[in-house]
Amino acid sequence: MAGLLLSTGRLTLRPFREVDLAALQQIGNRPEVARMMASIPLPWHLDAVRAWVAAGAWRGLPDFRFGVFDSDNRLIGAIGLEGRPPALSFFLTPDCWGRGYASEALEALLDFVFGRFSDLAEVTAEHLEDNPASGAVLRKSGFVEAGQSTCRSSARVEAGASRVYRLTRQAHKAQHDEIS
């Protein structure tokens, strides 16, 4: 679905295009970004970026990655799901940290996937313990901590301690019913 767009008050989420790859590579090559992601090596070469985007292409399933664009249509990050149950991942360029963009993008994505995929019971997520901001974003969106684990990052020498979260369809709906 080439025209698929998710819009919020400040953001647009959409499938990546070829024109987005250089900006995505630039964000992912930031050490402070790559070391928090399992699948982004340093350096992140353009061929690897292209393969990462192709692996997460929209195919009508809860297994995809979208670009996150600001109101000036500037790529500021990525968000998506992969695996079974779908595991959430997201990142933003550091100059956009602390502005609520991650929470806004996450809410749009969750509303979309729970609305579109009626058989989707839950979404999981994981963040490295030295990235507490991601945990705060997850909890704000209704995710509940479900345990601890160890996460490997292609941009780190050793695995790091991580926290695992889950969000059920019912919890997401209850949170939205509470807001309404």
FILO-647141 format. One record per atom (N, C-alpha, C): x, y, z. Coordinates in steps of 0.05 Angstrom, whole numbers, padded with zeros to 5 digits, always signed. Example, Ala and Ser with C-alpha at 12.3 -4.5 7.8 and 13.67 -1.06 7.14 Angstrom:
BEGIN
+00264-00114+00156 +00246-00090+00156 +00264-00066+00156 +00257-00045+00142 +00273-00021+00143 +00258+00001+00157 
END
This chain:
BEGIN
+00017-00023+00000 +00000+00000+00000 +00018+00025+00000 +00025+00034-00023 +00044+00056-00026 +00035+00082-00013 +00009+00087-00012 -00001+00112-00002 -00008+00111+00028 +00000+00090+00042 -00005+00088+00071 +00009+00109+00086 -00006+00125+00101 +00005+00146+00118 -00010+00146+00145 +00004+00148+00166 -00007+00152+00193 +00000+00180+00201 -00019+00196+00209 -00014+00224+00216 -00022+00230+00245 -00006+00247+00258 -00013+00256+00285 -00012+00287+00283 -00014+00300+00305 -00013+00329+00305 +00013+00340+00294 +00036+00326+00298 +00062+00336+00289 +00077+00317+00271 +00068+00293+00268 +00084+00273+00254 +00069+00259+00232 +00084+00247+00213 +00073+00229+00193 +00090+00204+00195 +00077+00181+00195 +00091+00155+00194 +00083+00142+00167 +00103+00132+00153 +00098+00120+00127 +00120+00101+00120 +00115+00083+00101 +00136+00065+00091 +00159+00081+00080 +00183+00071+00083 +00207+00084+00073 +00207+00083+00042 +00220+00103+00031 +00225+00105+00002 +00255+00107-00002 +00263+00102-00027 +00292+00104-00033 +00304+00131-00025 +00289+00152-00029 +00298+00179-00023 +00304+00183+00007 +00294+00165+00024 +00297+00168+00053 +00323+00154+00064 +00336+00138+00047 +00357+00121+00057 +00381+00136+00068 +00390+00157+00055 +00413+00172+00064 +00408+00185+00091 +00385+00196+00095 +00378+00208+00121 +00376+00186+00142 +00364+00163+00136 +00362+00141+00155 +00390+00132+00163 +00407+00129+00143 +00435+00121+00148 +00449+00140+00167 +00444+00166+00163 +00457+00186+00179 +00448+00184+00208 +00422+00179+00213 +00412+00176+00240 +00423+00151+00253 +00421+00129+00238 +00431+00103+00249 +00460+00102+00254 +00476+00118+00240 +00505+00118+00244 +00513+00135+00268 +00494+00146+00282 +00500+00160+00307 +00504+00139+00329 +00528+00138+00341 +00533+00118+00362 +00512+00117+00384 +00502+00140+00392 +00482+00140+00413 +00455+00128+00405 +00451+00126+00379 +00427+00112+00368 +00433+00083+00364 +00454+00077+00349 +00460+00049+00341 +00464+00031+00365 +00476+00041+00386 +00482+00023+00409 +00457+00016+00425 +00435+00029+00420 +00410+00023+00433 +00392+00004+00416 +00401-00002+00391 +00385-00018+00373 +00399-00045+00369 +00383-00066+00368 +00395-00093+00363 +00405-00097+00335 +00393-00084+00316 +00398-00091+00288 +00414-00070+00272 +00425-00050+00285 +00440-00029+00270 +00469-00031+00278 +00486-00039+00259 +00515-00041+00264 +00528-00013+00260 +00552-00011+00271 +00568+00013+00265 +00593+00005+00251 +00600+00016+00229 +00584+00035+00213 +00561+00020+00199 +00540+00036+00193 +00516+00025+00180 +00518+00034+00150 +00528+00016+00134 +00533+00021+00106 +00506+00023+00090 +00506+00037+00069 +00482+00042+00053 +00469+00015+00044 +00485-00004+00036 +00473-00030+00028 +00459-00043+00051 +00470-00041+00075 +00457-00052+00099 +00432-00037+00106 +00432-00011+00103 +00408+00005+00107 +00386-00004+00088 +00393-00007+00063 +00374-00015+00042 +00362-00043+00049 +00379-00061+00058 +00370-00088+00066 +00352-00087+00090 +00358-00069+00110 +00342-00066+00134 +00315-00055+00127 +00314-00036+00109 +00288-00025+00100 +00272-00046+00084 +00285-00061+00067 +00272-00082+00051 +00260-00103+00070 +00275-00111+00090 +00265-00131+00109 +00241-00122+00124 +00238-00096+00128 +00215-00085+00143 +00195-00071+00125 +00195-00078+00099 +00176-00066+00081 +00147-00073+00088 +00129-00055+00083 +00101-00059+00089 +00090-00081+00070 +00079-00102+00081 +00067-00124+00065 +00039-00131+00075 +00027-00113+00091 +00001-00117+00101 -00001-00135+00125 +00022-00139+00139 +00024-00155+00163 +00035-00139+00186 +00031-00147+00211 +00043-00133+00233 +00072-00139+00236 +00087-00134+00215 +00116-00140+00213 +00127-00120+00193 +00133-00095+00202 +00141-00074+00183 +00155-00052+00199 +00168-00035+00184 +00181-00010+00195 +00172+00014+00178 +00166+00035+00192 +00158+00060+00179 +00178+00082+00187 +00181+00101+00169 +00196+00125+00176 +00179+00144+00192 +00191+00159+00210 +00177+00179+00225 +00187+00207+00215 +00168+00223+00206 +00174+00249+00194 +00161+00271+00209 +00175+00293+00212 +00164+00316+00226 +00147+00333+00208 +00137+00355+00217 +00119+00372+00202 +00132+00385+00177 +00159+00385+00177 +00173+00395+00153 +00180+00372+00134 +00169+00348+00139 +00174+00325+00123 +00204+00316+00124 +00216+00321+00147 +00244+00313+00152 +00243+00286+00167 +00258+00266+00157 +00259+00241+00171 +00273+00245+00198 +00259+00237+00219 +00271+00240+00246 +00274+00213+00260 +00265+00191+00248 +00269+00165+00261 +00254+00143+00247 +00251+00121+00261 +00238+00098+00250 +00222+00084+00273 +00202+00069+00265 +00186+00054+00285 +00174+00031+00270 +00171+00009+00284 +00160-00015+00271 +00157-00038+00290 +00148-00060+00278 +00143-00085+00291 +00156-00108+00276 +00165-00128+00290 +00175-00152+00277 +00172-00176+00295 +00169-00200+00283 +00168-00225+00298 +00140-00232+00307 +00139-00254+00323 +00114-00265+00333 +00118-00271+00363 +00104-00260+00382 +00086-00237+00377 +00102-00213+00368 +00089-00194+00355 +00104-00171+00345 +00119-00156+00367 +00145-00151+00361 +00161-00136+00380 +00166-00108+00368 +00161-00088+00384 +00163-00060+00377 +00192-00052+00378 +00200-00035+00359 +00226-00021+00361 +00222+00007+00350 +00238+00026+00360 +00236+00053+00351 +00262+00068+00358 +00268+00088+00342 +00290+00106+00348 +00285+00133+00334 +00296+00153+00347 +00295+00180+00336 +00323+00192+00335 +00327+00212+00318 +00352+00226+00317 +00354+00241+00344 +00378+00242+00355 +00382+00254+00382 +00371+00283+00385 +00372+00299+00363 +00362+00326+00366 +00332+00328+00370 +00318+00305+00368 +00289+00304+00373 +00282+00290+00399 +00302+00281+00414 +00296+00268+00440 +00284+00288+00459 +00266+00278+00476 +00255+00294+00497 +00233+00313+00489 +00222+00310+00465 +00201+00328+00455 +00174+00314+00453 +00172+00289+00461 +00147+00275+00460 +00141+00262+00433 +00160+00263+00414 +00156+00251+00388 +00154+00221+00389 +00170+00208+00405 +00170+00179+00407 +00142+00169+00417 +00132+00182+00438 +00106+00175+00448 +00084+00180+00427 +00086+00202+00413 +00066+00208+00393 +00066+00188+00370 +00090+00180+00361 +00093+00160+00340 +00083+00133+00349 +00090+00126+00374 +00082+00100+00385 +00052+00098+00387 +00039+00119+00396 +00009+00118+00398 -00004+00115+00371 +00007+00129+00351 -00004+00126+00324 +00000+00098+00314 +00023+00086+00318 +00028+00059+00309 +00010+00039+00323 +00008+00041+00350 -00009+00023+00365 -00038+00025+00357 -00048+00049+00354 -00076+00052+00345 -00080+00038+00317 -00061+00042+00300 -00062+00030+00273 -00062+00000+00274 -00042-00012+00288 -00040-00041+00287 -00063-00055+00303 -00071-00044+00325 -00093-00057+00339 -00119-00052+00324 -00122-00031+00310 -00146-00026+00294 -00147-00043+00269 -00124-00047+00256 -00123-00062+00231 -00122-00092+00234 -00108-00102+00254 -00104-00130+00258 -00120-00140+00282 -00145-00148+00276 -00163-00155+00298 -00155-00180+00314 -00137-00196+00302 -00128-00220+00317 -00102-00215+00332 -00092-00191+00332 -00068-00184+00346 -00074-00181+00376 -00064-00199+00393 -00071-00198+00421 -00052-00181+00437 -00026-00179+00429 -00007-00164+00444 +00017-00155+00427 +00030-00135+00438 +00056-00126+00426 +00076-00126+00449 +00100-00135+00443 +00121-00135+00463 +00142-00114+00456 +00159-00108+00474 +00181-00089+00470 +00203-00095+00489 +00227-00085+00483 +00250-00089+00501 +00268-00064+00498 +00279-00056+00520 +00299-00035+00519 +00322-00041+00537 +00345-00032+00529 +00369-00036+00546 +00367-00019+00571 +00376-00029+00593 +00373-00015+00619 +00387+00012+00619 +00408+00016+00602 +00421+00042+00602 +00407+00061+00583 +00382+00055+00575 +00365+00072+00559 +00338+00075+00573 +00338+00087+00597 +00312+00090+00612 +00291+00107+00598 +00299+00125+00580 +00279+00141+00566 +00261+00124+00549 +00271+00103+00537 +00253+00085+00521 +00234+00071+00540 +00243+00063+00563 +00224+00051+00583 +00202+00070+00591 +00209+00095+00594 +00188+00115+00601 +00168+00118+00579 +00177+00118+00554 +00159+00120+00531 +00140+00096+00530 +00151+00072+00535 +00135+00048+00534 +00114+00049+00557 +00122+00056+00581 +00103+00056+00603 +00081+00077+00598 +00089+00100+00587 +00069+00121+00581 +00048+00111+00562 +00056+00093+00544 +00037+00082+00525 +00022+00057+00535 +00026+00050+00560 +00011+00029+00572 +00025+00002+00574 +00050+00000+00564 +00065-00024+00566 +00071-00030+00596 +00071-00056+00603 +00077-00064+00630 +00102-00081+00629 +00120-00076+00649 +00144-00092+00650 +00137-00121+00655 +00149-00139+00639 +00143-00168+00641 +00168-00184+00648 +00190-00171+00652 +00214-00186+00660 +00240-00173+00652 +00261-00187+00656 +00288-00178+00649 +00300-00198+00630 +00319-00188+00614 +00332-00205+00595 +00360-00194+00589 +00372-00204+00568 +00397-00193+00558 +00393-00188+00529 +00403-00166+00519 +00399-00158+00492 +00426-00153+00478 +00429-00164+00455 +00453-00158+00439 +00447-00135+00420 +00467-00119+00417 +00466-00097+00398 +00490-00100+00379 +00485-00098+00354 +00507-00100+00334 +00528-00078+00339 +00521-00056+00352 +00539-00034+00356 +00552-00034+00384 +00550-00056+00398 +00562-00059+00425 +00580-00084+00425 +00600-00083+00441 +00618-00106+00443 +00605-00129+00458 +00591-00123+00480 +00578-00143+00496 +00548-00138+00498 +00534-00159+00504 +00505-00157+00509 +00500-00140+00534 +00477-00127+00534 +00470-00111+00557 +00444-00121+00571 +00442-00115+00596 +00418-00121+00611 +00395-00105+00599 +00371-00118+00598 +00348-00105+00586 +00323-00111+00602 +00303-00095+00596 +00276-00098+00608 +00257-00105+00585 +00240-00124+00590 +00220-00133+00571 +00192-00124+00580 +00177-00115+00560 +00150-00104+00565 +00130-00117+00547 +00105-00115+00555 +00083-00124+00537 +00059-00105+00540 +00044-00103+00519 +00019-00088+00519 -00002-00105+00505 -00023-00111+00520 -00045-00126+00508 -00065-00108+00494 -00080-00119+00476 -00101-00104+00462 -00120-00092+00483 -00128-00108+00503 -00147-00099+00523 -00135-00075+00539 -00110-00077+00546 -00098-00054+00561 -00096-00029+00544 -00090-00032+00519 -00089-00009+00501 -00117+00003+00498 -00137-00014+00495 -00165-00004+00493 -00173+00010+00519 -00167-00002+00542 -00174+00010+00568 -00161+00037+00571 -00136+00039+00563 -00122+00065+00566 -00136+00086+00549 -00145+00079+00525 -00158+00098+00508 -00187+00104+00517 -00200+00085+00529 -00227+00089+00540 -00225+00109+00564 -00203+00106+00579 -00198+00124+00602 -00194+00153+00593 -00180+00156+00571 -00174+00183+00560 -00199+00196+00549 -00217+00180+00536 -00241+00191+00523 -00261+00202+00542 
END
